[in-house]
Amino acid sequence: MSNGTPAPIVLIVPMEEEARSLVERYFPAPPVSRLGSGVFETSVGGLPVVLVRCGIGKVNAASAAAVAIMGWSPSAVVVSGVAGALGAGLQTGDIVVATGALDHHLDLTPLLKGPGRLPGMASPVIPASSALTESVAKAAEAVASRTAWPGRRPPVVHRGVVATGDALVSSSAAKESIVKRFPEAVAVDMETSAVAQVAASASISWACARVISDMADDTSDPREILAYASSEAAGVIAELLAELAAQPAV
């Protein structure tokens, strides 16, 4: 930024439950805007940070990303929260660091070859920013190394594509349909690809970390561990902010 202050990091978090511990830790002041369910500003080690509680779904997420990018000119946008598991070997409490995102409901076939694509897209996947993703992965590994879930193995950090749609995936049939069409997807949510699309269109770096709250099928209810998973996701963001604040300004 022209006054010597670094450009802010924008955090986009869908639900109040997912944002609560971050707001309590970093954002003592009231929200500066009512976009979504609140926009909060703070500084972490000299790094300006904007948190947007955008609300659930792609429209809320895309509008929040667009307003945040236009209003704050951030250096990067990071999506945080919980997600359902798609990939083999994932369990609740695991952390998914997105290598990219796709929209599993988008389908312009037969106008385009294959689902998930818009005109001009060679692949359904919108790649995450590599350098920022490495920082997110480092933060996730730090959190996983000190987190214990009763009665199960410690959390594992997975890298892969996050699939986004307009519906909460909570049946085996719906999960299998996504996996069949997009085998590269390891987790499913309702916001990430919308944020990725807006960020990419504005040439803004983006990344995402999601904690698995359910198996996206008939066997689990995300409400059972939402608070615990949300706290774990907030821990990843806390680690990330500390690392980014410590990096020299460029």
N, C-alpha and C positions, 0 to 999 in steps of 0.2 A: 504494500500500500504506500501511497506517496508520502505520508507523514512518518514513515519508518516503522509503523506498527504492522506486524504480519497479518496477512489475510486470515480470516477466521476459518475454523473447522465447523461445518454444520453437521449436527447429529440429528437423524430422523428416526424417531421411535414411535411406533403406532399407538400403543395402548398406555393408559395411565399406569397400570400395574407394571409395565415394562420400564416406564420412565421414573417411577417414584423414587427409587434409591439414588438415581443420578441427580434428580431435582433436589432431594434432601441434602446431598453431599456437596453439590457444586453451585446451586442456583438459589441463594437465599432471597433474592429480590423477586417481586411479583412478575408475572409474565409481561412482556413488552407489547404483545399482540395477542389477539384471540384467534389467529389463524389456527385451524384444527382445534385442539383443546389447550393451546398455549404455546407461545414462543418465549424462550428464556435466554438471557445473555449472561456471560460471565467471562472470567479470564483465569486460565490455569497456567501458572508459571510464566506469565506474560503472553500466553497464547490465547487469543480471543476464541471463544467457543459459543456457538448458538445451538440450542436444542429446540427442536420442533416436535411436540406431541401431535402427530398428524391425524390420528384416527385410523381406523381399520380400512383397508382396501386400496385398490390401485388409483382410483380418482383422488382420494385424499392424499395419498403419497405423492402422486405426480404434481398436484397443485401445490403441496407444501414444498417440494423440491424446487419448483419453478419460482415461487415467491421468494424462497430463501436465497436462491442463486441471484435473482434480480435485485433483491434488497440488500444483501450482505457481500456479494462478490467473493465467495469463499474460495480457498485454495483446494478444498476437497469436501466431499459429502460422504458420511458414513451412516449406514443403516444398521440398527441394532434391535434385538428382540428375540422372540422365540420362533420355532418352526416345527413342522412335522417331518419325520424321517421318511426318506424314500430309498436311500442306498442300503445295500447289505452291510451288516456289521455295525450299524448305528444303534445306539440305545439312548434312552432319555438321559439328559445331562451332558451328552457329548456336544462339542462345539463345532459348528460348520463355518469355515472361512470361505467365502464365495470366491471362486475363480472367474465367475461370470454369472449372468442371470438371463432367464428366458421367460416368455409369457406362454404358459401351456394352454391357455384358452384361445390364443390368437391363431386363426387359420384362414388364410386367403386362397386355399386350394379350390379350384384349379388355376386361379390367376397366377399363383406362384407355386414353385415346386417345394412341397413339404410344409407342415404346420410350423407356427412360431415365427414366421418371417414377415417383415414389411418390405415394400419395394426398396431395393438398394442393399438389402441385407444378404450377404453370402451365407450366413449361418444364423440360426435362431438365437445364438448366445451373444449377449453384449458383454465383452470382456471387462473384468474389473481391472483397476489400475495396479500394475505389478508392484511398484515400490510401496504404495500404501498397503496393499494386501500383505506384503512381507511384514510390515509393522503390525498389522492386525494379527497375523499368525503368531508373531512373537509374543504379543500380549495374551493371545488365547492359550499358548503353551504355558505361560507363567501362571495363569489362573488354573488351568487343568492340573498343574503339578502340585497345587496346594488345596485342591478341592476334593472332598470325600463325600460320596453319596452312600447312605446306610444300605447295607445289604447288596451292594453291586460293585463292579470294578470302578476304578477312578475314571473320570471323563477322558475321552480321547478327542484330539483335534483332527478333523477331517477337512480336506480341501475338495471343492467340487462346485458344480453349477447349482444354483438355487432356482427352482421353478416357481413362478408366481401366477396366481389365478384369482378369480372373483369369488370363489366359494371355499369355505373351510373343508378341507379334505379329511373325512372321518369314516370312510368305508374302504374295505379291501378292494372293491371293484373300481372305485375312483382312483385309488392309489395305483393299482395295476395298469389302468389306462394311461396314466401319466408316464409311468416307468416304461411301458411298451413304446410310446411315441417319442420319449426323450430319455433314453437310457443313461445319458450323461448326468442327469439330475440326481442329486443326493439328498436334497431337502426341498420342502414346499412351504410357501408362505403366501401372503396376499399383498405385498408391497414392493419387494426389492426390484423386480424388473422395471417397474414404473419409474422408480427413482433413477435406476441405471439409464433408462432411455432418455430422461430429461437431462441428467448430468452429461451423458455422452453427446447429446445434441448441443450442449453449451461448452463442450471441450473442458469439462471439469472432472478431475479425478474422483473416483468413487470406490468404495469398498463396503463390505458387509460381513458382520459376524452374527450368527444365530445359534442359540442354544436349543437343542432338541427337547421339546416339552411333551411330545406324544409320537406315536408310531404311524399317524395318519391313516389309521384303519379302524376296525371294530374293536380293538383290544385295549385301547387306552383313552382316557379323557384328559385333554390338555389342562383343564381346570385343576386337576389333582395336584400338579406340581408347578403351576404357573408362577407363584411367588418365588419359589426356590430357583427355577430356571431363569426368571427375570433378574434376580439378584446376581446370578452367575454371569449373565450377559452384561449387566452393568459393571461387573468387575473387569471384564475384558475392555470395556470402554475406558475405565479408570486407568488401567495399565497403558492403554494406547495414548491417552492424553498426556500421561507423565512422560512417555517416550517422545512424543512429538514436541512437547514443550522443551525438552532437553536438547533437541536438535538445533544446530546453529541456523540462524536465519539466512535465507538465500535471496 
